[in-house]
Amino acid sequence: MTIGTDELIGTDLRKLPPALERVMAGQWKKGAIPPKWDGNAAERIVGHLETLLVSE
């Protein structure tokens, strides 16, 4: 993930303590709002589905 503050560590729990240490030290990623994260995803999805259905 390149935008936002989420980070996947997978199922290897050994990766959790270093990640928590970075959070506590203030060394976590800086957040940014991802493109199209505007609360309108449903409308975009419906519009796309309508386009697909009309073209059939």
Backbone hydrogen bonds in HBPLUS format (Angstrom, degrees):
<---DONOR---> <-ACCEPTOR-->    atom                        ^
c    i                          cat <-CA-CA->   ^        H-A-AA   ^      H-
h    n   atom  resd res      DA  || num        DHA   H-A  angle D-A-AA Bond
n    s   type  num  typ     dist DA aas  dist angle  dist       angle   num
A0015-LYS N   A0012-ASP O   2.98 MM   3  5.92 168.7  2.00 127.8 131.3     1
A0016-LEU N   A0013-LEU O   3.14 MM   3  5.32 156.7  2.20 104.7 111.7     2
A0019-ALA N   A0015-LYS O   3.39 MM   4  6.46 153.2  2.47 139.4 146.8     3
A0020-LEU N   A0016-LEU O   2.91 MM   4  6.17 162.9  1.94 163.8 168.8     4
A0021-GLU N   A0017-PRO O   2.89 MM   4  6.09 154.1  1.95 151.6 159.2     5
A0022-ARG N   A0018-PRO O   3.05 MM   4  6.32 150.5  2.14 143.1 149.9     6
A0023-VAL N   A0019-ALA O   3.09 MM   4  6.44 153.4  2.16 146.6 153.9     7
A0024-MET N   A0020-LEU O   2.92 MM   4  6.17 169.5  1.93 156.2 158.2     8
A0025-ALA N   A0021-GLU O   2.95 MM   4  6.05 140.4  2.11 141.5 152.1     9
A0027-GLN N   A0022-ARG O   2.79 MM   5  4.91 154.4  1.85 163.2 158.7    10
A0026-GLY N   A0023-VAL O   3.04 MM   3  5.25 159.5  2.08 108.5 114.3    11
A0037-TRP N   A0034-PRO O   3.16 MM   3  5.51 145.3  2.29 136.6 132.4    12
A0044-ARG N   A0040-ASN O   3.14 MM   4  6.46 158.8  2.19 152.3 158.3    13
A0045-ILE N   A0041-ALA O   2.89 MM   4  6.14 158.6  1.94 156.0 162.1    14
A0046-VAL N   A0042-ALA O   2.89 MM   4  6.11 168.9  1.91 155.9 158.6    15
A0047-GLY N   A0043-GLU O   2.94 MM   4  6.07 161.4  1.97 146.4 152.0    16
A0048-HIS N   A0044-ARG O   2.99 MM   4  6.19 153.9  2.06 143.6 150.5    17
A0049-LEU N   A0045-ILE O   2.87 MM   4  6.16 162.1  1.90 154.5 159.6    18
A0050-GLU N   A0046-VAL O   2.82 MM   4  6.04 158.6  1.86 153.8 159.8    19
A0051-THR N   A0047-GLY O   3.04 MM   4  6.25 154.5  2.11 142.5 149.1    20
A0052-LEU N   A0048-HIS O   2.98 MM   4  6.32 154.5  2.04 149.0 155.9    21
A0053-LEU N   A0049-LEU O   2.89 MM   4  6.14 159.5  1.93 152.6 158.0    22
A0054-VAL N   A0050-GLU O   2.89 MM   4  6.01 157.8  1.94 151.9 157.6    23
A0055-SER N   A0051-THR O   3.17 MM   4  6.23 147.8  2.28 141.0 148.5    24
A0056-GLU N   A0053-LEU O   3.33 MM   3  5.46 157.1  2.39 100.7 107.4    25
